[in-house]
Amino acid sequence: MPVSHLNQAKTSADGLLLVDKPAGVSSHDVVAVARRALHEKRIGHAGTLDPFATGLLVLLTGRATRLAQYVPDEPKAYDALVRFGEETGTEDVSGAVVRSHPLPTIDALESARLSLLGTILQVPPAYSAKHVDGKRAYELARRGEAVVLAPVEVTVHSLTLSEFEKADDGSIVRCRMRVSCVGGTYVRSLARDLARAAGSGAYLETLRRHSAGVFTLARAIPYERLRDNPESVTIARPIDALEGLPIQPLDASEIALVAQGAHIAARVTGVRAALVEAQGTGALVALAERITSPTGDRWQPRVVMIDA
């Protein structure tokens, strides 16, 4: 996302904004601050972070919010500090300790780690945004009600353990856990299941998201800058929200067709493509999907970014 590809937020609020969220702030809080900073009501995110967690939030603004389901934001990569020997009700440092356990050994943790790789079934935490009988699970948990959530299939691409802090007997008090996984995976619950499989218990002391697909924390702005110095904030063009997709430039006649939702001939490979202006700024015209027709492969516009 070179600087030359950025538009000043004060001149255009359609696009992509990467924010480094601090602990103690909810994803909803970040969205609310962005709405005020950019004077734009239409702001959404590609995946939330728990309030205690920090790191990358991918925000879409203005018309670009319509691209949310197509944004290449997986896998997600996290760095966590795991505390063994205790479990909290929230599975993180914000909750009260509810159970104590013996500390695990390195060998037991390594065996447990291997069991969590690949596609697994994961029970989400009680303090989560999952719906139970029309209500959020965390609302029921806060009222002291029993929350029973069904296991969900998730995929863990990699899970590594390092920086072990040992007790006097050699058992493990803390370690660093790095995870790459699909969206919808609860890293809190990975730590819980890792510890339980090793004959212990655990919760997360810290959690930081470093990347989401092609988007990295190194490219994010601090939340404090968005909140306190909004005039300095820049947003990337909508096309940058589709980084990595094939690009097909369009002439004026094709732009007119796409603006009306009509098919056009496909000249680049791929299941999806970003259709852009061939002349001028190279602005995003539409996100399209490939279809097969008797006259050859064509692009079907799915999200049109211009007016007809």
Disulfide bonds with the S-S distance in Angstrom:
none
